[in-house]
Amino acid sequence: MEFKTLVYQFIYLATGCLSTMITQYLFYAGAAEKKTYLTVLAQYFAMTLSVFIPVKDDSKKAKVSFFSKPTHIKKNIVIISLIDIFANVISTFGMFLIGSGIYQVIHSAVVVFTALFSRFFLKKQFTPQQWLSLLIITSGLSLSAIGRSSNATGVMGTIGISITVFGTICYAIIYVLNERILKDEEGPTPTQHSVWVGTCSAAITFIYILFFVFPQLDMKTSMANAPLYKNSPAVNIILAYTSLVLSHFLHSYTYFVLLGKSGAVTTGVINSIRAVSVFFLSSALYCRDDASQCFTRPKVASCVVVVVGILLYSLFSSKAQQQLKAKAKKSE
């Protein structure tokens, strides 16, 4: 693996963890209620900032604007944007219905769903050992939910579980669609893709917030009734949102670069590392104020199992690549 790719992976992982921690702070401060979608807008707006990245790219892809791209590319950009927004909305609603514990269990299957879709739509080949590794990672993430309270009972619980499963599938579809369009000869560069998807998604989200959220938005009351950090200074909130945008900016750019270089499944595996890292960071930053963020035995077990799964996946993927290279040499 190239050193440059490793750097991208590290930035993607670090900014992903940072974004989660900042979002959690904004929620505790009452400045990021889920129904407002302000953090979602910040994420999409950050994606558009990739246009300012001074990337030297003399390829034919980079010289073609969005409006000059083939129709199927433009349609895919819009479709990806709509699915992304839809996945965000229904996943938030699903978590509200069933609680974060069961949500984590279900959403952890995104790695397996991504591998399945990659197998059928991108014609990728995975060895039995790689499939086993992905199942171990999913099982490890699921362990973190042991002991958490859940609302997943009755009719609403069933609806919540169904919605969350569908949202998880949508996220897996997004991973695969993004990888496919980035590898299309007529498709966009990673920078273009980040800007175009971000612009489309931000515009739709902004219109929704403008007409359905803003008229009812009362930030002062929300912050006064914050879960933990009541009446936080406005400067803290402004700095937090600015940091969130900058973090999402680097995260989204490296995300699209990695999809083109490493693929959707490997990117999904990195997200599993992110989930484990968040356990440690949440405990260190918020355990004193929120007991649910404290490190527990299930979380320790989850971390161990996930790390084992990731190491096995890396090992088996390396062996699979060596076998493919060996076969290619023999065929020559």
Contacts in CASP RR format, 6 or more apart in sequence:
PFRMAT RR
TARGET T0000
AUTHOR 0000-0000-0000
METHOD contacts of the structure
MODEL  1
MEFKTLVYQFIYLATGCLSTMITQYLFYAGAAEKKTYLTVLAQYFAMTLS
VFIPVKDDSKKAKVSFFSKPTHIKKNIVIISLIDIFANVISTFGMFLIGS
GIYQVIHSAVVVFTALFSRFFLKKQFTPQQWLSLLIITSGLSLSAIGRSS
NATGVMGTIGISITVFGTICYAIIYVLNERILKDEEGPTPTQHSVWVGTC
SAAITFIYILFFVFPQLDMKTSMANAPLYKNSPAVNIILAYTSLVLSHFL
HSYTYFVLLGKSGAVTTGVINSIRAVSVFFLSSALYCRDDASQCFTRPKV
ASCVVVVVGILLYSLFSSKAQQQLKAKAKKSE
2 261 0 8 1.000
5 258 0 8 1.000
5 261 0 8 1.000
5 262 0 8 1.000
8 254 0 8 1.000
8 257 0 8 1.000
8 258 0 8 1.000
8 261 0 8 1.000
9 254 0 8 1.000
9 258 0 8 1.000
9 262 0 8 1.000
9 270 0 8 1.000
11 250 0 8 1.000
11 251 0 8 1.000
11 254 0 8 1.000
12 251 0 8 1.000
12 254 0 8 1.000
12 255 0 8 1.000
12 258 0 8 1.000
12 267 0 8 1.000
12 270 0 8 1.000
13 270 0 8 1.000
13 273 0 8 1.000
13 274 0 8 1.000
13 277 0 8 1.000
15 247 0 8 1.000
15 248 0 8 1.000
15 250 0 8 1.000
15 251 0 8 1.000
15 254 0 8 1.000
16 247 0 8 1.000
16 251 0 8 1.000
16 274 0 8 1.000
17 274 0 8 1.000
17 277 0 8 1.000
17 278 0 8 1.000
17 281 0 8 1.000
18 243 0 8 1.000
18 247 0 8 1.000
19 43 0 8 1.000
19 244 0 8 1.000
19 247 0 8 1.000
19 248 0 8 1.000
19 251 0 8 1.000
20 274 0 8 1.000
20 278 0 8 1.000
20 281 0 8 1.000
21 278 0 8 1.000
21 281 0 8 1.000
21 282 0 8 1.000
21 285 0 8 1.000
22 240 0 8 1.000
22 243 0 8 1.000
22 244 0 8 1.000
22 247 0 8 1.000
23 32 0 8 1.000
23 39 0 8 1.000
23 244 0 8 1.000
24 282 0 8 1.000
24 285 0 8 1.000
24 286 0 8 1.000
25 229 0 8 1.000
25 240 0 8 1.000
26 32 0 8 1.000
26 39 0 8 1.000
26 237 0 8 1.000
26 240 0 8 1.000
26 241 0 8 1.000
26 244 0 8 1.000
27 33 0 8 1.000
27 34 0 8 1.000
27 227 0 8 1.000
28 226 0 8 1.000
28 227 0 8 1.000
28 228 0 8 1.000
28 229 0 8 1.000
28 286 0 8 1.000
28 289 0 8 1.000
28 290 0 8 1.000
29 223 0 8 1.000
29 226 0 8 1.000
29 228 0 8 1.000
29 229 0 8 1.000
29 232 0 8 1.000
29 236 0 8 1.000
29 237 0 8 1.000
29 240 0 8 1.000
30 222 0 8 1.000
30 223 0 8 1.000
30 225 0 8 1.000
30 226 0 8 1.000
30 227 0 8 1.000
30 229 0 8 1.000
30 232 0 8 1.000
31 38 0 8 1.000
31 219 0 8 1.000
31 222 0 8 1.000
31 223 0 8 1.000
31 226 0 8 1.000
31 232 0 8 1.000
31 237 0 8 1.000
31 240 0 8 1.000
31 241 0 8 1.000
32 38 0 8 1.000
32 39 0 8 1.000
33 222 0 8 1.000
34 92 0 8 1.000
34 96 0 8 1.000
35 213 0 8 1.000
36 209 0 8 1.000
36 213 0 8 1.000
36 217 0 8 1.000
37 88 0 8 1.000
37 89 0 8 1.000
37 205 0 8 1.000
37 208 0 8 1.000
37 209 0 8 1.000
37 213 0 8 1.000
38 209 0 8 1.000
38 241 0 8 1.000
39 244 0 8 1.000
40 85 0 8 1.000
40 88 0 8 1.000
40 205 0 8 1.000
41 202 0 8 1.000
41 205 0 8 1.000
41 206 0 8 1.000
41 209 0 8 1.000
42 241 0 8 1.000
42 244 0 8 1.000
42 245 0 8 1.000
42 248 0 8 1.000
43 244 0 8 1.000
43 248 0 8 1.000
43 252 0 8 1.000
44 198 0 8 1.000
44 201 0 8 1.000
44 202 0 8 1.000
44 205 0 8 1.000
45 198 0 8 1.000
45 202 0 8 1.000
45 245 0 8 1.000
46 244 0 8 1.000
46 245 0 8 1.000
46 246 0 8 1.000
46 247 0 8 1.000
46 248 0 8 1.000
46 249 0 8 1.000
46 251 0 8 1.000
46 252 0 8 1.000
47 194 0 8 1.000
47 195 0 8 1.000
47 197 0 8 1.000
47 198 0 8 1.000
47 199 0 8 1.000
47 201 0 8 1.000
47 202 0 8 1.000
47 248 0 8 1.000
47 249 0 8 1.000
47 252 0 8 1.000
47 253 0 8 1.000
48 194 0 8 1.000
48 195 0 8 1.000
48 198 0 8 1.000
48 199 0 8 1.000
48 202 0 8 1.000
49 245 0 8 1.000
49 249 0 8 1.000
50 191 0 8 1.000
50 194 0 8 1.000
50 195 0 8 1.000
50 249 0 8 1.000
50 252 0 8 1.000
50 253 0 8 1.000
51 191 0 8 1.000
51 195 0 8 1.000
53 191 0 8 1.000
53 253 0 8 1.000
55 62 0 8 1.000
55 189 0 8 1.000
55 191 0 8 1.000
57 189 0 8 1.000
57 191 0 8 1.000
59 189 0 8 1.000
61 186 0 8 1.000
61 187 0 8 1.000
61 188 0 8 1.000
61 189 0 8 1.000
61 192 0 8 1.000
62 189 0 8 1.000
62 191 0 8 1.000
62 192 0 8 1.000
66 74 0 8 1.000
66 77 0 8 1.000
66 188 0 8 1.000
66 192 0 8 1.000
66 196 0 8 1.000
67 74 0 8 1.000
69 186 0 8 1.000
69 187 0 8 1.000
69 188 0 8 1.000
70 186 0 8 1.000
73 181 0 8 1.000
73 184 0 8 1.000
73 186 0 8 1.000
73 187 0 8 1.000
73 188 0 8 1.000
76 177 0 8 1.000
76 181 0 8 1.000
77 181 0 8 1.000
77 188 0 8 1.000
77 193 0 8 1.000
77 196 0 8 1.000
77 197 0 8 1.000
77 200 0 8 1.000
78 200 0 8 1.000
79 177 0 8 1.000
80 174 0 8 1.000
80 177 0 8 1.000
80 178 0 8 1.000
80 181 0 8 1.000
80 197 0 8 1.000
81 197 0 8 1.000
81 198 0 8 1.000
81 200 0 8 1.000
81 201 0 8 1.000
81 204 0 8 1.000
82 204 0 8 1.000
83 170 0 8 1.000
83 173 0 8 1.000
83 174 0 8 1.000
83 177 0 8 1.000
84 174 0 8 1.000
84 197 0 8 1.000
84 201 0 8 1.000
85 201 0 8 1.000
85 204 0 8 1.000
85 205 0 8 1.000
86 167 0 8 1.000
86 170 0 8 1.000
87 167 0 8 1.000
87 170 0 8 1.000
87 171 0 8 1.000
87 174 0 8 1.000
90 163 0 8 1.000
90 164 0 8 1.000
90 166 0 8 1.000
90 167 0 8 1.000
90 170 0 8 1.000
91 103 0 8 1.000
91 107 0 8 1.000
91 163 0 8 1.000
91 164 0 8 1.000
91 167 0 8 1.000
91 168 0 8 1.000
91 170 0 8 1.000
91 171 0 8 1.000
93 160 0 8 1.000
93 163 0 8 1.000
94 103 0 8 1.000
94 160 0 8 1.000
94 163 0 8 1.000
94 164 0 8 1.000
95 103 0 8 1.000
95 164 0 8 1.000
97 151 0 8 1.000
97 152 0 8 1.000
97 156 0 8 1.000
97 157 0 8 1.000
97 159 0 8 1.000
97 160 0 8 1.000
97 163 0 8 1.000
98 150 0 8 1.000
98 151 0 8 1.000
98 152 0 8 1.000
98 157 0 8 1.000
98 160 0 8 1.000
98 161 0 8 1.000
98 164 0 8 1.000
99 148 0 8 1.000
99 149 0 8 1.000
99 150 0 8 1.000
99 151 0 8 1.000
99 152 0 8 1.000
100 148 0 8 1.000
101 144 0 8 1.000
101 145 0 8 1.000
101 148 0 8 1.000
101 149 0 8 1.000
101 150 0 8 1.000
102 145 0 8 1.000
102 148 0 8 1.000
102 150 0 8 1.000
102 152 0 8 1.000
102 161 0 8 1.000
102 164 0 8 1.000
103 164 0 8 1.000
104 141 0 8 1.000
104 142 0 8 1.000
104 144 0 8 1.000
104 145 0 8 1.000
104 275 0 8 1.000
105 141 0 8 1.000
105 142 0 8 1.000
105 145 0 8 1.000
106 161 0 8 1.000
106 164 0 8 1.000
106 165 0 8 1.000
106 168 0 8 1.000
107 164 0 8 1.000
107 168 0 8 1.000
107 171 0 8 1.000
108 137 0 8 1.000
108 138 0 8 1.000
108 140 0 8 1.000
108 141 0 8 1.000
108 142 0 8 1.000
108 272 0 8 1.000
108 275 0 8 1.000
109 138 0 8 1.000
109 168 0 8 1.000
110 168 0 8 1.000
110 171 0 8 1.000
110 172 0 8 1.000
110 175 0 8 1.000
110 268 0 8 1.000
110 271 0 8 1.000
111 134 0 8 1.000
111 137 0 8 1.000
111 138 0 8 1.000
111 265 0 8 1.000
111 268 0 8 1.000
111 269 0 8 1.000
111 271 0 8 1.000
111 272 0 8 1.000
112 134 0 8 1.000
112 135 0 8 1.000
112 138 0 8 1.000
113 168 0 8 1.000
113 169 0 8 1.000
113 171 0 8 1.000
113 172 0 8 1.000
114 172 0 8 1.000
114 175 0 8 1.000
114 176 0 8 1.000
114 264 0 8 1.000
114 265 0 8 1.000
114 268 0 8 1.000
115 124 0 8 1.000
115 126 0 8 1.000
115 130 0 8 1.000
115 131 0 8 1.000
115 134 0 8 1.000
115 265 0 8 1.000
116 172 0 8 1.000
117 172 0 8 1.000
117 173 0 8 1.000
117 175 0 8 1.000
117 176 0 8 1.000
117 264 0 8 1.000
118 124 0 8 1.000
118 176 0 8 1.000
118 179 0 8 1.000
118 263 0 8 1.000
118 264 0 8 1.000
118 265 0 8 1.000
119 125 0 8 1.000
119 126 0 8 1.000
121 176 0 8 1.000
121 180 0 8 1.000
122 176 0 8 1.000
122 179 0 8 1.000
122 180 0 8 1.000
122 264 0 8 1.000
124 265 0 8 1.000
125 320 0 8 1.000
126 134 0 8 1.000
126 265 0 8 1.000
126 320 0 8 1.000
127 316 0 8 1.000
127 319 0 8 1.000
127 320 0 8 1.000
129 312 0 8 1.000
129 316 0 8 1.000
129 319 0 8 1.000
130 313 0 8 1.000
130 316 0 8 1.000
130 317 0 8 1.000
130 320 0 8 1.000
132 312 0 8 1.000
133 309 0 8 1.000
133 310 0 8 1.000
133 312 0 8 1.000
133 313 0 8 1.000
133 316 0 8 1.000
134 265 0 8 1.000
134 269 0 8 1.000
134 313 0 8 1.000
136 305 0 8 1.000
136 306 0 8 1.000
136 308 0 8 1.000
136 309 0 8 1.000
136 312 0 8 1.000
137 269 0 8 1.000
137 272 0 8 1.000
137 305 0 8 1.000
137 306 0 8 1.000
137 309 0 8 1.000
137 310 0 8 1.000
137 313 0 8 1.000
139 305 0 8 1.000
140 301 0 8 1.000
140 302 0 8 1.000
140 305 0 8 1.000
140 306 0 8 1.000
141 272 0 8 1.000
141 275 0 8 1.000
141 276 0 8 1.000
141 302 0 8 1.000
141 306 0 8 1.000
142 302 0 8 1.000
143 298 0 8 1.000
143 299 0 8 1.000
143 301 0 8 1.000
143 302 0 8 1.000
143 305 0 8 1.000
144 275 0 8 1.000
144 279 0 8 1.000
144 298 0 8 1.000
144 299 0 8 1.000
144 302 0 8 1.000
145 298 0 8 1.000
146 298 0 8 1.000
147 296 0 8 1.000
147 298 0 8 1.000
148 292 0 8 1.000
151 157 0 8 1.000
152 158 0 8 1.000
152 160 0 8 1.000
152 161 0 8 1.000
175 259 0 8 1.000
175 264 0 8 1.000
175 267 0 8 1.000
175 268 0 8 1.000
176 264 0 8 1.000
178 193 0 8 1.000
178 256 0 8 1.000
178 259 0 8 1.000
178 264 0 8 1.000
179 259 0 8 1.000
179 260 0 8 1.000
179 263 0 8 1.000
179 264 0 8 1.000
181 187 0 8 1.000
181 188 0 8 1.000
181 193 0 8 1.000
182 188 0 8 1.000
182 190 0 8 1.000
182 193 0 8 1.000
182 256 0 8 1.000
182 259 0 8 1.000
182 260 0 8 1.000
183 260 0 8 1.000
187 193 0 8 1.000
188 196 0 8 1.000
190 253 0 8 1.000
190 256 0 8 1.000
190 257 0 8 1.000
190 259 0 8 1.000
190 260 0 8 1.000
191 253 0 8 1.000
191 256 0 8 1.000
193 256 0 8 1.000
194 252 0 8 1.000
194 253 0 8 1.000
194 255 0 8 1.000
194 256 0 8 1.000
198 252 0 8 1.000
223 230 0 8 1.000
223 231 0 8 1.000
223 232 0 8 1.000
223 237 0 8 1.000
224 230 0 8 1.000
224 231 0 8 1.000
226 232 0 8 1.000
228 289 0 8 1.000
228 290 0 8 1.000
255 267 0 8 1.000
258 266 0 8 1.000
258 267 0 8 1.000
258 270 0 8 1.000
259 267 0 8 1.000
266 317 0 8 1.000
269 310 0 8 1.000
269 313 0 8 1.000
272 306 0 8 1.000
272 310 0 8 1.000
273 306 0 8 1.000
273 310 0 8 1.000
275 306 0 8 1.000
276 302 0 8 1.000
276 303 0 8 1.000
276 306 0 8 1.000
276 307 0 8 1.000
279 295 0 8 1.000
279 299 0 8 1.000
279 302 0 8 1.000
279 303 0 8 1.000
280 295 0 8 1.000
280 303 0 8 1.000
282 293 0 8 1.000
283 293 0 8 1.000
283 294 0 8 1.000
283 295 0 8 1.000
283 299 0 8 1.000
285 293 0 8 1.000
286 293 0 8 1.000
287 293 0 8 1.000
287 294 0 8 1.000
287 295 0 8 1.000
END
